[in-house]
Structure formats: structure tokens, C-alpha cells
Amino acid sequence: MNSKLKDVLKKTLDNGRKITFLVGAGISAESGIPTFRGKDGYWVSGSKNYKAQEIGTFSMFQKASQEVWKWFLYRKSVTEFAKPNKSHFLLKDIECLLEDQFALVSQNVDGLHKKAGSSEARTFLIHGDFDFVRCGSECSSELYPFPTTIDLSKRDKHVITEKEWVLLRCPKCGDDLRPHVLWFDEYYNEKYYKRDTVLRISKNTGLLIIIGTSGATNLPQIIVENALSRGAFVVEVNIEKSLFSEHLIQKKNGQFVQNKSTPFLEEFYQELNEIMNARV
């Protein structure tokens, strides 16, 4: 961990501003979950009849909800049996040290932060959560637990049974349920994706650490710009450059670290632990 980042960490702890982690699919790659935009990612695979950027949309759900669910049930089968990796546990350990100075803004719907023990109060899932479903026609905004009687083992992405389809009906109105995720043709909002909350957090952030995201969606971009404009130091940790990298390199309060998430977080946790122990 370089001296500049150590100084920023100490200063942020002193002034009581948030230390916020903005994470994407790259942090779950070590758990065996494909990213969307990688060469083996979900955007490449799609379904038998549609590409992912077509099938992951509300407009496709309205036209062919069964086709959408076949693909999402396959994705759910991958995340269901995945286990958190060391990066997830390190984020939980960092939260335990920082408590309310910590915030985790995640674009991942895989449930691994929850499995690792990160608190729901300080974790903001801005793209939704695969553990829940909701009414596709919005008869209410209630979230329902994903039907646990659907067998997710050895899932064929091209098959859905009649019995499973019955389980994917809204208990209030009987319409099709949908995955509780943000689709490509939808907008962020506060009700489902905590848009306003994370924007407030970004304005009170002294140190923002971006991990494993391509930076291709607009709410993460706004979070980064908010933090930079309020004087926060912003660090990107990634195995390759993203849309954020060049922008941050040119900023006095920006930095790009080409590394995997686990070694970076190990160093960060160790440094944070030493600083806090020295203050006791």
C-alpha cells in the first residue's frame, strides 16, 4: 500500500468521512461467477434464441417471460452454489473495524456479500438481489423470497417445467414474477436500487475504492464524479484498465492500482488495523 493512500486513509479516519467501496463483478470472479463483459461472461453466453443484452430487458420479459426466466434460472443456479472468496470476507472484516464509517455499494446480485457476513445496513445492492423476486406487473412493490422449491442443481438454461412456472406467479395478482434485478432498459431508482441513498453517501465519502468494475453503467459513474468533486480520494483496483482508469490517473486525487482485489484488500485491512490499534 503506497504512502499516498496511507495518508489519505489516516486523514479520512480523522475527519469522520465515509470509506466507501464500489464493487463490480470482478470481485466475484474468484468464486466462479462469470462477469458480464468478460470473454466467458453472461453477455457472451445468452440463451438459445437471444443474446444477453436482449434477454436481460423488461421489454423482452413482456414479450417472452418464460425465455427470460430460463436464462435467469441458469444464472441463479451459478450464484446459488457459489461461495464467497477471500475478498468478500476481507470487506466484512474492514466493515467490522470501520463500523458506520464504512459503506459497500455493490453492482453484484449474487448474494456473496450476504454469505460472507456483510451487514445489510451498510451494503447497498444497486443492481438488485437474486434472492428475491417481485411482481412483473407491479401490483405491489413487495419483494418475495426466491421460491426455494425450484431445483437449481444441474440447470439447463433452455428448460423450465410447468411446475416451476406455477411457482413463478405473483401470489397477489397471479401475473408473472420477475427477478429482482435492474435490467438493461430500466433506470435506477431509490425504491428498489437505493439510488438517492448511495448518491448521498458518495457526497460524504473521503476515500472511494473501486474494485472489479468496467464502469459502464451511469450510477457508478455519478458516484465517482460526486466523490471527486467533493474532494474525496478515489482509487481504482482492477486487473485491467476500465472507463475510470485514465480519468483517475489524470486527477491529483485519483489513482489506478493494477492488481487483484484480494492482495489489495489484505494490505488495506492490515494497514487499517494497525492505524486503529495505535489509537486505542
LINZI-V871761 format. One record per backbone hydrogen bond with DSSP energy under -0.5 kcal/mol. NH is the residue of the N-H (numbers start at 0). CO is the residue of the C=O. If there is no record, write none. Layout:
NH/CO  NH/CO
This chain:
5/1  6/2  7/3  8/4  9/5  10/6  11/7  12/8  13/9  14/10  15/11  16/11  17/203  18/100  19/17  19/206  20/102  21/19  21/208  22/20  22/104  23/210  25/211  26/23  27/24  28/25  30/27  31/28  32/27  33/31  40/37  41/34  42/35  43/40  44/40  45/41  46/49  51/42  53/50  54/50  55/51  56/54  60/56  61/57  62/58  63/59  67/63  68/64  69/65  70/66  71/67  72/68  73/69  74/70  75/71  76/72  77/73  78/74  79/75  80/76  81/78  87/84  88/84  89/85  90/86  91/87  92/88  93/89  94/90  95/91  96/92  97/93  98/94  100/97  101/98  102/18  103/121  104/20  104/102  105/103  105/123  106/22  114/110  115/111  116/112  116/113  117/112  121/118  122/119  123/103  124/122  125/105  125/123  126/105  127/124  128/179  129/108  131/128  132/143  133/177  135/175  137/134  143/132  145/130  149/146  150/148  151/149  154/151  156/154  158/155  164/160  165/161  166/162  167/163  167/164  168/165  169/174  173/169  176/167  177/133  179/131  180/178  181/126  182/180  183/55  185/182  192/188  193/189  194/188  197/193  198/194  199/195  200/196  201/197  202/198  203/199  203/200  204/201  205/17  206/17  207/232  208/19  209/207  209/234  210/21  211/236  220/216  221/217  222/218  223/219  224/220  225/221  226/222  227/223  228/224  229/225  230/227  231/226  232/205  233/231  233/252  234/207  235/254  236/209  236/234  237/235  237/256  242/213  245/241  247/243  248/244  249/245  250/247  253/250  254/233  256/235  257/255  258/237  258/256  263/259  264/260  265/261  266/262  267/263  268/264  269/265  270/266  271/267  272/268  273/269  274/270  275/271  276/272  277/273  278/274  278/275  279/275  279/276
